[in-house]
C-alpha cells in the first residue's frame, strides 16, 4: 500500500529534495506541498494523507500549532517534524503537540524515507543522533507543575523499562541493561503504551519526565527504581 505524504516546509529547495527522492520510491507518494502551517492543516483535512512531514519555523502558523491541529483533527495523519539543531527550543513543544517523529535536515534522505515508513506504520521515531541531547535539554528545565504527576497501574519492571525509554535508550540497549531479550523489551513497551494510553514511544519519553522517572543528565531520580 502506498504511503501518501504532505510536505510542509517554507523552503522550496527542501521540499524539492525530499520530493525528488520520494518520487523514485514506489511505496511513497507526495500528494501535496505546503509552504505554511495553515496550508499543511488545510491540505491534511482535504487530502487525508498518511504522513505529514512538517518544518517548525514557517511564516504565520508555525509547525507546532499545525501539528497540534492535525493531531486533534480526524484525518488520522501522523506528523514527522523535520528541523535543524538550532530548533531545539521548539522540539519538546512539537512532541507535546502530537508529533510522532523528530528528524534533522542533515540526515541522509534514505534515512528520512525509512522514518516516514516507520511513522506511517504507527510507530514513533526520533533521530538517534539527537535523542539524548533533547532529553538532556528538556529534562534540565523547571517543571511546569509543583510535583511530578502520579504514575499508577504499572509493575516495577515496566517502571524500569519506562525509565530507560525516557533516558533515550533503544530496545537493544534496554535489553542489555536489564539482561533480557529485545522481544521481551518490545512486549513491555507495548504494555506501557496500552496501560498509559500513550500515542507512541515519543509520548512515553514525555511521560517518563512528567512522572519524575527520568532525571536531568540521563540518571535515575532518587524516588525511581534501583
C-alpha positions as CSV (number, residue, x, y, z in Angstrom):
1,X,0.0,0.0,0.0
2,X,1.3,3.4,-1.0
3,X,2.1,5.9,1.9
4,X,0.6,9.3,1.0
5,X,2.6,12.3,2.2
6,X,2.1,16.1,2.6
7,X,5.4,18.0,2.7
8,X,5.2,21.2,4.7
9,X,8.3,23.5,4.6
10,X,8.7,27.1,3.7
11,X,12.0,26.3,1.8
12,X,11.2,25.2,-1.7
13,X,14.6,23.5,-2.1
14,X,14.0,21.3,1.0
15,X,10.6,20.3,-0.4
16,X,12.1,19.6,-3.8
17,X,14.9,17.5,-2.4
18,X,12.6,15.3,-0.4
19,X,10.0,15.1,-3.1
20,X,12.7,14.1,-5.7
21,X,13.7,11.1,-3.6
22,X,10.2,10.1,-2.8
23,X,9.2,10.2,-6.4
24,X,11.6,7.3,-7.1
25,X,10.1,5.1,-4.4
26,X,7.0,3.1,-5.5
27,X,5.8,2.8,-1.9
28,X,5.7,6.6,-1.2
29,X,3.8,9.4,-2.8
30,X,3.8,13.2,-2.2
31,X,0.2,14.2,-2.7
32,X,0.7,17.9,-1.9
33,X,3.2,20.5,-0.7
34,X,2.6,23.3,1.7
35,X,4.7,26.4,2.5
36,X,3.0,27.4,5.7
37,X,1.4,25.6,8.7
38,X,-2.1,26.8,7.8
39,X,-1.7,25.3,4.3
40,X,-0.5,22.0,5.8
41,X,-3.5,21.8,8.1
42,X,-5.9,22.6,5.2
43,X,-4.3,20.1,2.8
44,X,-4.3,17.4,5.5
45,X,-8.0,17.9,6.2
46,X,-8.7,17.8,2.4
47,X,-6.5,15.0,1.2
48,X,-6.2,12.8,4.3
49,X,-2.5,11.8,3.9
50,X,-0.9,9.1,6.0
51,X,2.1,11.3,7.0
52,X,2.8,15.0,7.1
53,X,6.5,15.9,7.0
54,X,6.5,19.2,8.9
55,X,9.0,22.0,9.4
56,X,8.8,24.0,12.6
57,X,9.7,27.5,11.5
58,X,7.2,28.7,8.9
59,X,5.5,32.1,8.3
60,X,2.2,32.6,10.0
61,X,1.1,29.4,11.8
62,X,4.2,27.5,12.8
63,X,4.8,23.8,12.7
64,X,3.9,23.3,16.4
65,X,0.5,24.7,16.1
66,X,-0.1,23.0,12.8
67,X,0.9,19.7,14.4
68,X,-1.5,20.2,17.3
69,X,-4.4,20.9,15.0
70,X,-3.6,17.9,12.8
71,X,-3.2,15.6,15.8
72,X,-6.5,16.9,17.3
73,X,-8.3,16.5,13.9
74,X,-9.9,13.5,12.4
75,X,-7.6,12.9,9.5
76,X,-5.6,10.2,11.3
77,X,-2.4,11.6,9.7
78,X,0.9,11.1,11.6
79,X,3.3,14.1,11.8
80,X,7.1,14.0,11.5
81,X,9.0,17.1,12.4
82,X,11.9,17.8,10.1
83,X,14.0,20.5,11.5
84,X,17.6,21.6,12.4
85,X,19.7,21.5,15.6
86,X,19.0,25.3,16.1
87,X,15.3,24.4,16.6
88,X,15.9,22.5,19.9
89,X,13.8,25.0,21.8
90,X,10.8,24.1,19.8
91,X,11.1,20.3,19.7
92,X,9.5,19.5,23.0
93,X,6.5,21.6,22.2
94,X,6.1,19.8,18.9
95,X,6.2,16.4,20.5
96,X,3.7,17.5,23.1
97,X,1.5,18.7,20.3
98,X,1.4,15.2,18.9
99,X,4.3,14.7,16.6
100,X,5.3,11.0,16.1
101,X,8.8,11.7,14.9
102,X,11.7,14.2,15.0
103,X,14.3,14.2,12.3
104,X,17.1,16.6,11.4
105,X,17.6,18.1,8.0
106,X,21.2,16.9,7.7
107,X,20.1,13.2,7.9
108,X,20.6,11.1,4.8
109,X,17.5,11.3,2.6
110,X,17.2,7.5,2.6
111,X,17.0,7.6,6.4
112,X,14.2,10.2,6.2
113,X,12.3,7.9,3.9
114,X,12.8,5.0,6.3
115,X,11.4,7.1,9.1
116,X,8.4,8.0,7.1
117,X,7.6,4.3,6.7
118,X,8.1,3.7,10.4
119,X,5.7,6.5,11.4
120,X,3.2,5.6,8.8
121,X,3.1,2.1,10.4
122,X,2.0,3.7,13.7
123,X,5.4,3.7,15.4
124,X,7.5,6.7,16.5
125,X,11.0,7.7,15.7
126,X,13.4,10.3,17.0
127,X,16.8,10.7,15.2
128,X,19.2,8.7,17.3
129,X,21.9,11.4,17.0
130,X,19.8,13.9,18.9
131,X,17.6,11.8,21.2
132,X,19.9,12.1,24.3
133,X,20.7,15.8,23.5
134,X,17.0,16.6,23.5
135,X,16.3,14.6,26.6
136,X,19.1,16.4,28.5
137,X,17.9,19.8,27.2
138,X,14.4,19.5,28.4
139,X,14.9,17.4,31.5
140,X,17.0,20.3,32.9
141,X,14.2,22.8,32.6
142,X,12.0,23.7,35.6
143,X,8.8,21.5,35.7
144,X,5.6,23.2,34.8
145,X,3.8,21.7,37.9
146,X,4.9,21.8,41.6
147,X,5.4,18.0,41.7
148,X,5.6,15.1,39.2
149,X,2.3,13.7,38.1
150,X,1.5,10.3,39.6
151,X,2.1,7.0,37.8
152,X,-0.2,4.2,38.6
153,X,-1.1,0.8,37.2
154,X,2.3,-0.5,36.0
155,X,4.6,-3.0,37.5
156,X,8.1,-2.3,38.9
157,X,9.6,-4.0,35.8
158,X,7.5,-1.8,33.5
159,X,8.5,1.2,35.5
160,X,12.2,0.3,34.9
161,X,11.6,0.0,31.2
162,X,9.8,3.3,31.1
163,X,12.7,5.0,32.9
164,X,15.2,3.6,30.3
165,X,12.9,4.7,27.4
166,X,12.9,8.1,29.0
167,X,16.7,8.2,29.0
168,X,16.6,7.7,25.2
169,X,17.8,4.0,25.2
170,X,16.8,1.8,22.2
171,X,15.2,-1.5,22.7
172,X,18.5,-3.3,22.2
173,X,20.2,-1.0,24.8
174,X,17.4,-1.6,27.3
175,X,17.6,-5.4,26.8
176,X,21.3,-5.3,27.5
177,X,20.9,-3.1,30.6
178,X,18.1,-5.3,32.0
179,X,19.7,-8.6,30.8
180,X,16.5,-9.6,28.9
181,X,15.7,-10.2,25.2
182,X,14.8,-7.5,22.8
183,X,11.5,-9.3,22.2
184,X,10.7,-9.0,25.9
185,X,11.5,-5.3,25.9
186,X,9.1,-4.9,23.0
187,X,6.4,-6.6,25.0
188,X,7.0,-4.3,27.9
189,X,6.8,-1.2,25.7
190,X,3.6,-2.4,24.1
191,X,2.1,-2.9,27.6
192,X,3.2,0.5,28.6
193,X,1.6,2.1,25.6
194,X,-1.7,0.4,26.4
195,X,-1.7,1.0,30.2
196,X,-0.6,4.6,30.0
197,X,-2.8,5.4,26.9
198,X,0.3,6.7,25.2
199,X,0.3,7.5,21.5
200,X,3.7,6.2,20.8
201,X,7.3,5.9,22.1
202,X,7.8,9.6,22.0
203,X,4.8,10.0,24.3
204,X,6.4,7.5,26.7
205,X,9.6,9.7,26.8
206,X,7.4,12.7,27.8
207,X,5.6,10.7,30.4
208,X,8.9,9.5,31.9
209,X,9.8,13.1,32.6
210,X,6.4,14.2,33.7
211,X,6.2,11.4,36.2
212,X,9.7,12.0,37.6
213,X,11.2,8.7,36.4
214,X,13.8,10.3,34.2
215,X,16.1,12.9,35.6
216,X,18.4,15.6,34.1
217,X,21.6,14.2,32.8
218,X,20.2,10.8,32.0
219,X,20.3,9.4,35.6
220,X,17.6,8.0,37.8
221,X,15.8,10.2,40.3
222,X,16.1,9.3,43.9
223,X,12.5,8.1,44.0
224,X,12.9,5.8,41.0
225,X,13.6,2.1,40.9
226,X,17.1,0.8,41.8
